[in-house]
Amino acid sequence: MANRFHSVFDIIGPIMVGPSSSHTAGAARIGKVVRKIFGSMPTQVDIYLYESFAKTYRGHGTDIALVGGLLGMDPDDEHLADSIEIANENGMKVVFIPTNDEADHPNSVKMVVSNETKSLSVVGASIGGGKIQISEVNGFKIQLEENQPTFLIVHQDVPGMIAKVSNILAEQAINIGTMTVSRESKGKQAIMIIEVDQFEVGETLKELKEVPHIMQVSFFK
């Protein structure tokens, strides 16, 4: 049986709002991670809610927190309560889909975001105290270590991609600790998870985004 959870990491501070840190601060963090991976404002957002999230997402503010995170808001942002209206004003169509499906954690959500050029699917859970877990990106199981600097790269499976990415990191004197590469199938979408030793990576993100066949690049630290 697979591990219950695959990754744990924090990207924003401990300030929390609302009746439950799991339902507000944690939810906002999940939304913010999705926005960071996607890299821009989505125009369509489908939010699948599981178990506790599905039952209480409106009453506990999970809905506004998830959307606020997508807009780049922190959990203590004074505009968080208006996030859904702000999203609509900015052309972001949001649909909430509570489900009866079971999940590994009761506070689980799957966010599917897209625009005219790309789409992204992320599964996450809010585990309490404002902390979150991200277990899946575009159908790939991922593993990120807490406080470990990590690149997440979504790309097309074509020859030479690992070499191109490795060369860019080497040129920037960034040492690779571990690298995991997974793909849907030959020539289709693939994902790299690269743990590195450096917390500051300079222009590396910009250089990686310019590589042909790389769709999305994120860096977590």
C-alpha positions in Angstrom: 0.0 0.0 0.0 1.3 3.5 -0.8 2.2 5.9 1.9 -0.7 7.8 3.3 1.0 11.1 2.5 3.7 12.1 0.1 4.9 15.5 1.0 4.8 18.2 3.7 5.8 21.8 3.3 5.0 25.3 4.4 5.2 28.4 2.2 3.7 31.2 4.2 3.7 32.3 7.8 1.7 31.1 10.9 -1.0 33.8 11.1 -4.4 32.3 10.8 -8.0 33.6 10.3 -11.4 32.1 10.6 -12.9 29.4 12.8 -10.3 26.7 11.9 -6.7 26.9 10.8 -7.2 23.7 8.8 -10.2 25.2 6.9 -8.8 28.7 6.4 -5.0 29.1 6.8 -4.3 25.7 5.4 -6.8 26.1 2.5 -5.2 29.4 1.6 -1.8 27.8 1.5 -3.0 25.1 -0.8 -4.5 27.7 -3.1 -1.2 29.7 -3.0 0.8 26.6 -3.9 -1.4 25.9 -6.9 -1.0 29.5 -8.1 2.7 29.3 -7.7 3.0 26.1 -9.7 0.5 27.3 -12.4 2.5 30.6 -12.7 -0.4 32.9 -13.7 -4.0 33.8 -13.2 -6.3 30.9 -14.2 -9.6 31.6 -16.0 -11.3 28.4 -15.0 -11.1 26.8 -11.6 -12.8 23.5 -10.6 -12.5 22.7 -6.9 -13.3 19.2 -5.8 -13.9 18.9 -2.0 -13.6 15.7 0.0 -15.0 14.6 3.4 -14.8 17.4 6.0 -14.1 20.0 3.4 -17.1 18.9 1.3 -19.4 19.2 4.3 -18.3 22.5 5.8 -16.5 24.4 3.1 -18.9 27.3 3.0 -19.5 27.7 6.8 -15.9 27.5 7.7 -14.6 29.8 5.0 -12.7 27.1 3.1 -14.1 28.3 -0.2 -12.9 31.9 0.2 -9.5 30.7 1.5 -8.8 28.4 -1.5 -9.8 31.2 -3.9 -7.9 33.8 -2.0 -4.7 31.6 -2.1 -5.2 31.3 -5.9 -5.3 35.1 -6.1 -2.0 35.3 -4.1 -3.5 36.3 -0.8 -2.1 35.3 2.6 -4.4 33.9 5.3 -4.5 37.2 7.1 -5.2 39.3 4.0 -8.0 41.9 4.8 -9.5 41.1 1.4 -9.8 37.4 1.8 -13.5 37.5 2.6 -14.1 39.1 -0.8 -11.9 36.7 -2.7 -14.7 35.0 -4.7 -16.1 38.4 -5.8 -12.6 39.6 -6.7 -11.9 36.4 -8.7 -15.1 36.9 -10.7 -14.2 40.6 -11.3 -10.9 39.4 -12.7 -12.4 36.8 -15.1 -11.8 33.8 -13.0 -14.7 31.3 -13.1 -14.8 29.2 -10.0 -16.9 26.0 -9.5 -17.1 24.2 -6.2 -17.8 20.4 -6.4 -18.4 18.7 -3.1 -18.0 14.9 -3.5 -18.8 11.8 -1.5 -15.5 10.1 -2.4 -13.1 9.1 0.4 -9.7 10.7 0.7 -6.5 10.0 2.6 -7.2 13.0 4.8 -10.6 14.5 5.7 -9.5 18.0 4.8 -8.7 17.2 1.2 -9.2 19.1 -2.1 -8.4 18.7 -5.8 -8.0 21.9 -7.7 -8.1 21.9 -11.4 -7.1 25.2 -12.9 -6.7 26.3 -16.5 -6.5 29.1 -19.1 -6.5 29.2 -22.8 -3.0 27.7 -23.0 -2.5 25.3 -20.1 -4.1 23.3 -17.3 -3.0 22.0 -13.9 -4.4 19.5 -11.4 -3.2 19.5 -7.8 -4.3 17.4 -4.8 -3.7 18.7 -1.3 -4.7 18.4 2.3 -4.8 20.7 5.2 -3.5 18.7 8.2 -4.0 21.2 11.1 -2.2 24.2 12.5 -2.1 25.8 9.1 0.2 23.1 7.7 -0.5 21.4 4.4 0.4 18.4 2.3 0.6 18.2 -1.5 0.3 14.6 -2.7 -0.3 14.9 -6.5 0.4 17.2 -9.4 -1.1 16.4 -12.8 -1.7 12.8 -11.7 1.9 12.3 -10.6 2.6 11.3 -7.0 5.3 13.7 -5.7 7.6 13.8 -2.8 8.8 17.1 -1.3 10.8 17.3 1.9 10.0 20.0 4.4 12.5 22.9 4.3 14.3 21.2 1.4 14.9 23.5 -1.6 13.1 21.8 -4.5 12.5 22.5 -8.1 9.2 21.2 -9.6 9.3 21.1 -13.4 6.5 20.0 -15.7 7.7 19.2 -19.2 7.1 17.2 -22.3 9.0 13.8 -22.4 11.5 14.5 -25.2 15.2 13.4 -25.4 17.7 15.5 -23.6 15.5 17.2 -21.1 17.3 15.8 -18.0 20.7 16.9 -19.5 19.4 20.4 -20.3 18.1 21.0 -16.9 21.1 19.5 -15.2 23.5 21.7 -17.3 21.6 24.8 -16.3 21.8 23.9 -12.6 25.5 23.1 -13.0 26.3 26.4 -14.7 24.6 28.2 -11.7 26.7 26.1 -9.3 23.6 24.5 -7.9 24.2 21.0 -6.5 21.5 18.3 -7.0 20.7 16.2 -4.0 18.1 14.0 -5.5 16.2 13.9 -8.7 12.9 12.0 -9.5 11.5 11.9 -13.0 8.1 10.4 -13.9 6.1 10.5 -17.1 2.6 9.6 -18.4 4.0 7.6 -21.3 6.7 8.0 -24.0 6.6 11.5 -25.5 3.8 12.7 -23.2 3.8 14.9 -20.1 6.5 14.3 -17.5 7.5 15.9 -14.2 10.9 16.4 -12.5 11.3 16.8 -8.7 14.8 18.0 -8.0 16.1 18.6 -4.5 19.1 21.0 -4.3 21.4 22.3 -1.6 21.0 26.0 -2.3 18.1 28.1 -1.0 19.0 31.0 -3.4 18.9 30.1 -7.1 19.4 33.5 -8.8 18.3 33.5 -12.4 17.9 29.7 -12.6 14.1 29.8 -12.7 14.1 32.3 -15.6 16.6 30.2 -17.6 14.6 27.0 -17.0 11.4 28.6 -18.2 13.1 29.5 -21.5 14.0 25.8 -22.3 11.7 24.4 -25.1 9.2 21.8 -24.0 9.2 23.0 -20.3 5.7 23.9 -19.4 5.9 25.0 -15.8 8.7 25.6 -13.3 8.4 26.2 -9.6 10.9 26.5 -6.7 10.0 25.8 -3.1 12.3 26.5 -0.2 
